[in-house]
Amino acid sequence: MPLTGASVFPYESSNWQTQEMGDWLPWIRSPDAEINQFRDRMVARSRDLVRNDGMAAGTVTRILDNTVGVSMRLSSMPDYRALAAMTGNSAFDATWANEFQLAAEALWRGFADDIGRYNDVSRQLTVSQQLRLGLRHKLVDGDSLVVNYWKPDRVYPGAARYATCYLVVDPDRLSNPFQMVDSKYLRNGVEIDDDGVPIAYHIRKAHQNDWYNTIESNEWERIEREDEDGWVRVIHDFERDRAGQNRGIGIFTSVLSRFKMLARYYGVELQAATIAASFGTYITSPFDAAQVEEAITGSDELSAYQNLRADWHDARPAMLNGARIPTLAPGESIETVAAAHPHSGFGEFVRAMQLTFAAASGVSAEQITQDWSRTNYSSARAALLESWKTLERRRAEFKVGTATPMYAVWLHEAMDRGELPLPGNAPSFLEARTQYARCDWLSVGRGWVDPVKEPQGAVLKMDAGLSTLKRECAEQGLDYEEVVAQRALEVQKFKDAGLPLPLWFGAGATDASTPEESPEPQ
């Protein structure tokens, strides 16, 4: 007995005999085979979308503003417990960690915010600006690529203090020499070994379409991931969706076709509305097409008819309260074009598309469109909390993948120069670089939907032991040590001025946000 379709396909998702699934036959490929061959086209479309579509541009801006913000501030946290366990040196304690933290953060601020921009190879950007640019490349292009340079010739009085500097590189320049196809050890510019470890990167000296740099655009530089002395040369960060992946994809890749459909729909609706507005009214006439054609070829019939219509209108003007009412010749009528555009379902269709884009980007539709008209406090807070989880994950991955490695490269030089406090017999940076470079990054705060209820909730969480001042400050982009120091300074200022301390200084902080009830009238 021949097998039926139902018995051949135990899963409906494997059935190719149905109308819905018959022409859906994707291939099984490795991640590099899926991405690398088609990357340039996908990236070009994503960039064109961000350049010309306000919704896409706004999405990227919202993500950047909620992850990097204006700046990313270093919060050094050397792992003194691990260092003590590794070395048996009890001098690695909390006191040492605090001294190391204060020194590292102060030196890093001078390097990262250098007015001369010596932290940048091109001397144009601060480190925070480089981080924002790197994350933008990661969102749109799929990769963040930073090459570290050693420029000792820049170190002299009035110039750079450190030889370390960074260069954010356009990911397009990371490619196989002479556009050769991928091989076992070379994947779209990333050279790997037998274990799949990236060991070198092949970077064009100029962008492939720079006509003014034709020679350099056809030259590649092989840059090893690390120097022989362990100094990191290349930082390549991208979001991995599959094992064995060596290049990333942008956040709009999955919705590019829908963005294009929506743009086309906008154009069609606009054209229809414009045509309807341009031809608002018209007059129908019994004069048929054959008579028109005969008149065009030389007959006077059309002219006679037009004269008849003119005589009719001139001889019979109809007036009402001084206003002339148009009267028509026999057989004529006035028709109007109903401008029913945009279509009645246009708004809901656009809303559905916006929700799709929001799902792909990880932020709420309200954040993308800045339309909060359908939102109340509860739904807004729920939407923001969900999008905050994705934004926090993106920020944490970018910290681990780009920001902290950049800090570690600088810290390597600073420790080699003996600028940071270390106990006796401390291991070198390379022996414990993970422990020395442990840190966090403070950037934009989460903010509050309700600036009364949520701070009160934070106070209650700290009082109940469910949170700490450090965590609550970090969520708002603040350094808790700076907050404590500033509060101490303000308390002393009030005391010096002989002023009573306000409630928000101490135990009455929760009550200070609650309006006092007026006494009942007697």
C-alpha positions as CSV (number, residue, x, y, z in Angstrom):
1,M,0.0,0.0,0.0
2,P,1.5,3.4,-0.9
3,L,2.2,5.7,1.9
4,T,-0.1,8.7,2.3
5,G,1.1,12.3,2.9
6,A,0.0,12.1,6.5
7,S,2.1,9.0,7.2
8,V,5.2,10.4,5.4
9,F,5.2,13.7,7.3
10,P,4.7,13.1,11.0
11,Y,5.3,16.9,11.6
12,E,3.2,19.3,9.6
13,S,6.2,21.7,9.5
14,S,8.0,19.1,7.3
15,N,5.2,18.7,4.8
16,W,5.9,20.2,1.3
17,Q,2.7,18.9,-0.3
18,T,0.4,21.6,1.1
19,Q,-0.4,24.9,-0.6
20,E,1.0,26.8,2.4
21,M,4.3,24.9,2.7
22,G,4.9,23.7,-0.8
23,D,7.1,26.6,-2.0
24,W,8.8,27.1,1.4
25,L,12.1,25.2,1.1
26,P,14.9,27.0,2.9
27,W,18.4,25.4,2.9
28,I,20.4,24.2,5.9
29,R,23.6,26.3,6.1
30,S,26.3,27.3,8.5
31,P,26.0,30.8,10.1
32,D,28.9,32.0,8.0
33,A,27.4,30.6,4.8
34,E,24.1,32.4,5.6
35,I,25.6,35.7,6.5
36,N,29.0,36.4,4.8
37,Q,27.9,35.9,1.2
38,F,25.0,38.3,1.5
39,R,26.3,40.6,4.2
40,D,27.1,43.6,2.0
41,R,23.6,43.8,0.5
42,M,21.9,43.4,3.9
43,V,24.0,46.1,5.4
44,A,23.5,48.5,2.5
45,R,19.8,48.1,2.8
46,S,19.8,48.5,6.6
47,R,21.9,51.7,6.3
48,D,19.6,53.1,3.6
49,L,16.6,52.4,5.8
50,V,18.2,54.2,8.8
51,R,19.2,57.2,6.6
52,N,15.7,57.6,5.1
53,D,13.2,56.2,7.5
54,G,12.4,58.2,10.6
55,M,11.1,55.2,12.5
56,A,14.3,53.2,11.9
57,A,16.5,56.2,12.7
58,G,14.4,56.8,15.9
59,T,14.8,53.2,17.0
60,V,18.5,53.4,16.8
61,T,18.6,56.7,18.6
62,R,16.3,55.3,21.4
63,I,18.6,52.3,21.9
64,L,21.7,54.4,22.0
65,D,20.2,57.0,24.3
66,N,19.1,54.2,26.7
67,T,22.4,52.3,26.7
68,V,25.3,54.6,26.2
69,G,23.6,57.9,26.6
70,V,25.8,61.0,26.9
71,S,28.7,59.1,28.4
72,M,29.7,55.8,29.9
73,R,31.5,56.2,33.2
74,L,33.9,53.7,34.6
75,S,33.3,52.1,37.9
76,S,36.4,50.1,38.7
77,M,35.8,47.0,40.9
78,P,39.0,44.9,41.1
79,D,38.3,41.4,42.4
80,Y,40.4,41.6,45.6
81,R,39.0,38.3,46.9
82,A,40.1,36.4,43.8
83,L,43.5,38.1,43.9
84,A,43.9,37.2,47.6
85,A,42.9,33.6,46.8
86,M,45.2,33.4,43.8
87,T,48.3,34.8,45.6
88,G,47.7,34.1,49.2
89,N,48.5,37.8,49.8
90,S,46.2,39.2,52.5
91,A,47.0,42.8,51.4
92,F,44.5,42.4,48.6
93,D,41.5,43.5,50.7
94,A,38.7,46.0,50.5
95,T,40.9,48.9,51.6
96,W,43.3,48.2,48.7
97,A,40.4,47.7,46.3
98,N,39.0,51.2,47.2
99,E,42.4,52.8,46.7
100,F,42.9,51.1,43.4
101,Q,39.4,52.0,42.3
102,L,39.8,55.7,43.1
103,A,43.2,55.9,41.3
104,A,42.1,53.9,38.3
105,E,38.9,56.0,37.8
106,A,40.8,59.3,38.1
107,L,43.5,58.3,35.6
108,W,40.9,56.8,33.2
109,R,38.8,60.0,33.3
110,G,41.9,62.0,32.2
111,F,42.6,59.6,29.4
112,A,39.0,59.0,28.2
113,D,37.9,62.7,28.3
114,D,41.3,64.1,27.1
115,I,40.6,67.6,25.5
116,G,43.3,66.8,22.9
117,R,41.5,63.5,22.1
118,Y,44.8,61.6,22.2
119,N,42.8,58.5,23.1
120,D,41.5,58.4,19.5
121,V,43.9,57.7,16.6
122,S,42.1,60.3,14.5
123,R,42.0,62.7,17.5
124,Q,38.3,63.4,17.0
125,L,36.3,61.5,19.7
126,T,36.3,60.9,23.4
127,V,36.1,57.3,24.5
128,S,32.4,57.7,25.3
129,Q,31.8,58.9,21.7
130,Q,33.8,56.0,20.4
131,L,31.7,53.6,22.4
132,R,28.5,55.2,21.1
133,L,29.8,54.9,17.5
134,G,30.8,51.3,18.0
135,L,27.4,50.4,19.4
136,R,25.7,52.1,16.5
137,H,27.7,50.0,14.0
138,K,26.8,46.9,16.0
139,L,23.1,47.8,15.8
140,V,22.9,48.7,12.1
141,D,25.8,46.8,10.6
142,G,26.0,43.9,13.0
143,D,29.7,44.4,14.1
144,S,31.6,46.7,16.4
145,L,35.2,46.8,15.4
146,V,37.9,48.6,17.4
147,V,41.6,48.5,16.6
148,N,44.1,49.4,19.4
149,Y,47.2,51.4,18.5
150,W,50.4,52.1,20.3
151,K,51.6,55.6,19.6
152,P,54.6,56.4,21.8
153,D,55.6,59.3,19.5
154,R,52.5,61.2,20.8
155,V,53.7,61.0,24.5
156,Y,55.4,64.3,25.4
157,P,54.5,67.3,27.6
158,G,51.4,69.0,26.4
159,A,50.3,66.0,24.3
160,A,49.3,62.4,25.1
161,R,50.0,60.9,28.5
162,Y,49.6,57.4,27.3
163,A,50.7,55.6,24.1
164,T,47.4,53.6,24.0
165,C,44.8,54.9,21.6
166,Y,41.8,53.4,19.8
167,L,40.3,53.6,16.3
168,V,36.7,52.6,15.6
169,V,36.8,50.9,12.1
170,D,33.9,50.6,9.7
171,P,33.0,46.9,9.6
172,D,32.9,47.0,5.8
173,R,36.6,47.1,5.8
174,L,36.8,43.8,7.5
175,S,36.8,41.4,4.5
176,N,38.7,38.7,2.8
177,P,41.7,40.0,0.7
178,F,40.7,40.7,-2.9
179,Q,37.1,39.6,-2.0
180,M,38.1,35.9,-2.2
181,V,35.5,33.4,-1.1
182,D,35.5,32.1,2.5
183,S,37.8,29.2,3.3
184,K,38.4,26.9,6.2
185,Y,40.6,29.4,8.0
186,L,39.3,32.7,6.6
187,R,35.7,33.9,7.2
188,N,34.8,37.3,5.8
189,G,38.0,38.9,7.1
190,V,38.3,36.9,10.3
191,E,41.2,34.4,10.4
192,I,40.6,31.5,12.6
193,D,42.5,28.4,13.7
194,D,41.5,24.8,14.0
195,D,39.6,25.5,17.2
196,G,37.7,28.3,15.7
197,V,39.7,30.9,17.7
198,P,40.0,34.3,15.9
199,I,43.8,34.9,15.6
200,A,43.9,37.7,13.1
201,Y,41.8,40.2,11.2
202,H,42.2,41.3,7.5
203,I,41.2,45.0,7.2
204,R,41.2,47.1,4.1
205,K,43.3,50.3,4.3
206,A,40.4,52.2,2.8
207,H,36.7,51.6,2.1
208,Q,36.0,49.6,-1.0
209,N,34.1,52.4,-2.7
210,D,36.5,55.2,-1.9
211,W,37.4,56.3,-5.5
212,Y,39.8,58.8,-4.1
213,N,41.7,56.0,-2.3
214,T,41.7,53.4,-5.1
215,I,45.1,52.0,-4.2
216,E,44.5,51.7,-0.5
217,S,41.0,50.2,-1.0
218,N,42.7,47.3,-2.7
219,E,45.3,46.7,0.1
220,W,44.6,44.7,3.2
221,E,46.5,44.7,6.5
222,R,46.6,41.6,8.6
223,I,46.4,42.5,12.2
224,E,46.8,39.8,14.8
225,R,44.3,39.7,17.6
226,E,47.1,40.0,20.3
227,D,50.7,40.9,20.2
228,E,53.4,38.5,21.4
229,D,53.5,40.3,24.8
230,G,49.7,39.8,25.3
231,W,48.7,43.3,24.4
232,V,45.2,43.2,22.7
233,R,45.2,44.7,19.2
234,V,41.7,44.1,17.9
235,I,38.3,44.1,19.7
236,H,35.5,42.6,17.6
237,D,32.1,42.5,19.1
238,F,28.9,41.2,17.6
239,E,25.7,39.4,18.7
240,R,25.9,35.7,18.2
241,D,22.8,33.8,17.1
242,R,24.4,30.5,16.4
243,A,27.5,28.6,17.3
244,G,30.4,29.0,14.9
245,Q,29.4,32.5,13.8
246,N,32.1,34.9,12.9
247,R,30.2,38.0,11.7
248,G,27.1,39.7,13.0
249,I,23.9,41.0,11.5
250,G,22.0,44.2,12.3
251,I,18.8,44.5,14.3
252,F,16.7,45.4,11.2
253,T,17.7,42.4,9.1
254,S,14.6,40.4,10.0
255,V,12.1,43.2,9.2
256,L,13.8,44.9,6.2
257,S,11.1,43.6,3.7
258,R,8.3,44.8,6.0
259,F,9.9,48.3,6.3
260,K,10.0,48.4,2.5
261,M,6.3,47.3,2.2
262,L,5.3,50.0,4.6
263,A,7.2,52.6,2.7
264,R,5.5,51.5,-0.5
265,Y,2.1,51.6,1.2
266,Y,2.8,55.1,2.4
267,G,3.6,56.2,-1.1
268,V,0.5,54.6,-2.7
269,E,-1.8,56.2,-0.1
270,L,-0.2,59.6,-0.6
271,Q,-0.5,59.3,-4.4
272,A,-4.1,58.3,-4.2
273,A,-4.9,61.2,-1.8
274,T,-3.1,63.6,-4.0
275,I,-4.9,62.5,-7.2
276,A,-8.3,62.7,-5.4
277,A,-7.5,66.2,-4.1
278,S,-6.4,67.4,-7.5
279,F,-9.5,66.1,-9.3
280,G,-12.1,67.1,-6.8
281,T,-15.0,67.8,-9.3
282,Y,-15.7,67.2,-12.9
283,I,-18.6,67.5,-15.4
284,T,-20.0,64.6,-17.4
285,S,-21.3,65.2,-20.9
286,P,-23.3,63.1,-23.4
287,F,-20.7,63.9,-26.1
288,D,-19.3,60.5,-27.0
289,A,-15.8,59.4,-27.9
290,A,-16.5,59.0,-31.6
291,Q,-17.7,62.6,-31.9
292,V,-14.6,63.8,-30.1
293,E,-12.4,61.9,-32.4
294,E,-14.2,63.3,-35.5
295,A,-13.9,66.8,-34.1
296,I,-10.2,66.4,-33.5
297,T,-9.7,65.2,-37.1
298,G,-11.3,68.3,-38.6
299,S,-15.1,68.4,-38.0
300,D,-16.7,71.6,-36.6
301,E,-19.3,69.6,-34.6
302,L,-17.3,69.8,-31.3
303,S,-16.8,73.5,-31.7
304,A,-20.5,74.0,-32.4
305,Y,-21.4,71.9,-29.3
306,Q,-19.0,73.9,-27.2
307,N,-20.6,77.2,-28.5
308,L,-24.0,75.8,-27.6
309,R,-22.9,75.1,-24.0
310,A,-21.4,78.6,-23.7
311,D,-24.5,80.2,-25.0
312,W,-26.6,78.2,-22.6
313,H,-24.6,79.2,-19.5
314,D,-24.4,82.9,-20.5
315,A,-28.1,83.2,-21.2
316,R,-29.3,81.5,-18.1
317,P,-27.3,82.7,-15.1
318,A,-29.0,81.5,-11.9
319,M,-28.5,83.8,-8.8
320,L,-29.3,83.2,-5.2
321,N,-28.7,86.0,-2.7
322,G,-26.1,87.5,-5.1
323,A,-24.3,84.2,-5.6
324,R,-24.3,82.5,-9.0
325,I,-25.5,78.9,-9.1
326,P,-24.0,76.9,-12.0
327,T,-26.6,75.6,-14.4
328,L,-25.8,72.8,-16.8
329,A,-26.7,72.1,-20.4
330,P,-29.1,69.2,-21.1
331,G,-27.4,65.9,-20.4
332,E,-24.6,67.4,-18.2
333,S,-24.0,66.7,-14.5
334,I,-21.4,67.6,-11.8
335,E,-19.6,64.7,-10.2
336,T,-17.2,64.7,-7.3
337,V,-14.2,62.4,-6.4
338,A,-14.4,61.0,-2.9
339,A,-10.9,61.4,-1.3
340,A,-11.3,58.4,0.9
341,H,-7.5,58.2,1.6
342,P,-5.7,57.1,3.6
343,H,-7.7,53.9,3.6
344,S,-9.9,53.2,6.6
345,G,-7.5,50.4,7.6
346,F,-4.3,52.4,7.1
347,G,-3.8,53.4,10.8
348,E,-4.3,49.8,12.1
349,F,-2.0,48.4,9.4
350,V,0.8,50.9,10.3
351,R,0.2,50.2,14.0
352,A,0.7,46.4,13.4
353,M,3.9,47.1,11.4
354,Q,5.2,49.3,14.3
355,L,4.6,46.5,16.8
356,T,6.6,44.2,14.5
357,F,9.5,46.6,14.4
358,A,9.3,47.1,18.1
359,A,9.5,43.3,18.7
360,A,12.5,43.0,16.4
361,S,14.4,46.0,18.0
362,G,13.5,45.2,21.6
363,V,12.0,48.5,22.5
364,S,8.3,49.4,22.9
365,A,6.3,50.8,20.0
366,E,5.6,53.9,22.2
367,Q,9.3,54.6,22.4
368,I,9.7,54.2,18.7
369,T,6.8,56.4,17.7
370,Q,6.8,58.7,20.7
371,D,3.0,58.2,20.7
372,W,1.7,57.6,24.2
373,S,-1.9,58.4,23.5
374,R,-3.0,54.7,24.0
375,T,-1.0,54.2,27.2
376,N,-1.8,54.6,30.8
377,Y,0.6,54.4,33.8
378,S,0.3,50.6,34.2
379,S,0.8,49.7,30.6
380,A,3.6,52.3,30.1
381,R,5.5,50.9,33.1
382,A,5.0,47.3,31.9
383,A,6.2,48.2,28.4
384,L,9.2,50.1,29.7
385,L,10.2,47.4,32.2
386,E,10.1,44.8,29.4
387,S,12.1,47.0,27.0
388,W,14.5,47.9,29.8
389,K,15.4,44.2,30.2
390,T,16.5,44.0,26.5
391,L,18.3,47.4,26.8
392,E,20.1,46.2,29.9
393,R,21.1,43.0,28.2
394,R,22.4,44.9,25.1
395,R,24.3,47.3,27.4
396,A,25.8,44.5,29.5
397,E,26.9,42.6,26.3
398,F,28.4,45.8,24.9
399,K,30.2,46.4,28.2
400,V,31.7,42.9,28.1
401,G,32.4,42.8,24.4
402,T,33.8,46.3,23.8
403,A,33.9,48.8,26.8
404,T,35.7,46.6,29.3
405,P,38.3,45.2,26.8
406,M,39.1,48.9,25.8
407,Y,39.6,49.7,29.5
408,A,41.8,46.6,30.0
409,V,44.1,47.7,27.1
410,W,44.6,51.1,28.8
411,L,45.0,49.5,32.2
412,H,47.7,47.2,30.9
413,E,49.8,50.3,30.1
414,A,48.9,52.2,33.3
415,M,50.0,49.2,35.5
416,D,53.2,48.6,33.5
417,R,54.0,52.3,34.2
418,G,53.5,51.7,38.0
419,E,50.7,54.3,38.3
420,L,48.3,52.2,40.3
421,P,48.7,51.2,44.0
422,L,49.7,47.5,44.4
423,P,50.8,45.5,47.4
424,G,54.2,43.8,47.5
425,N,54.6,40.7,45.4
426,A,51.5,41.5,43.4
427,P,51.1,39.6,40.1
428,S,51.6,41.4,36.8
429,F,48.6,42.6,34.8
430,L,48.8,39.7,32.3
431,E,48.8,37.2,35.2
432,A,45.6,38.5,36.6
433,R,44.1,40.9,34.0
434,T,40.5,39.6,34.5
435,Q,40.7,40.4,38.2
436,Y,42.4,43.8,37.8
437,A,40.2,44.9,35.0
438,R,36.9,43.9,36.6
439,C,34.6,46.9,36.4
440,D,31.1,48.2,35.7
441,W,29.9,51.1,33.5
442,L,27.5,53.8,34.5
443,S,25.5,55.5,31.8
444,V,22.0,56.7,31.3
445,G,19.5,56.2,34.2
446,R,16.3,54.2,33.8
447,G,14.2,57.1,34.9
448,W,10.8,57.0,36.6
449,V,7.3,56.9,35.2
450,D,6.0,58.2,38.5
451,P,8.6,60.3,40.3
452,V,6.9,59.9,43.7
453,K,5.8,56.2,43.9
454,E,9.0,54.7,42.4
455,P,11.5,56.5,44.6
456,Q,9.4,55.6,47.6
457,G,9.5,52.0,46.5
458,A,13.3,52.2,46.2
459,V,13.6,53.4,49.8
460,L,11.3,50.6,51.0
461,K,13.5,48.0,49.1
462,M,16.6,49.3,50.8
463,D,15.0,49.4,54.2
464,A,13.8,45.8,53.7
465,G,17.3,44.7,52.6
466,L,16.1,43.8,49.1
467,S,18.4,46.4,47.4
468,T,21.3,48.7,48.1
469,L,22.1,52.3,47.6
470,K,24.8,51.3,45.0
471,R,22.2,49.4,43.0
472,E,19.5,52.0,43.1
473,C,22.0,54.8,42.1
474,A,23.4,52.6,39.3
475,E,19.9,52.2,37.9
476,Q,19.7,56.0,37.6
477,G,23.2,56.4,36.2
478,L,24.7,57.7,39.4
479,D,27.8,56.7,41.4
480,Y,26.7,56.1,44.9
481,E,30.0,57.2,46.4
482,E,29.7,60.6,44.7
483,V,26.1,60.8,45.9
484,V,27.2,60.0,49.5
485,A,30.0,62.5,49.4
486,Q,27.8,65.2,47.9
487,R,25.1,64.7,50.6
488,A,27.7,64.9,53.3
489,L,28.9,68.2,51.8
490,E,25.4,69.6,51.6
491,V,24.6,68.6,55.2
492,Q,27.7,70.4,56.4
493,K,26.8,73.5,54.3
494,F,23.3,73.6,56.0
495,K,24.9,73.3,59.4
496,D,27.5,76.0,58.7
497,A,24.7,78.3,57.6
498,G,22.7,77.6,60.7
499,L,19.8,76.1,58.7
500,P,17.6,73.2,59.8
501,L,18.2,70.0,57.9
502,P,15.3,69.3,55.5
503,L,13.4,66.0,55.7
504,W,15.0,64.6,52.6
505,F,18.4,64.5,54.4
506,G,17.5,61.7,56.8
507,A,14.9,59.4,58.2
508,G,12.0,61.4,57.0
509,A,12.9,61.0,53.3
510,T,9.9,58.8,52.6
511,D,7.5,61.1,54.4
512,A,9.0,64.2,52.6
513,S,7.4,63.0,49.3
514,T,4.0,62.7,50.9
515,P,2.0,66.0,51.1
516,E,1.0,66.9,54.6
517,E,-2.7,66.7,55.3
518,S,-4.4,69.9,56.3
519,P,-6.1,69.9,59.7
520,E,-9.9,69.4,59.7
521,P,-11.8,72.6,60.2
522,Q,-13.2,73.1,63.8
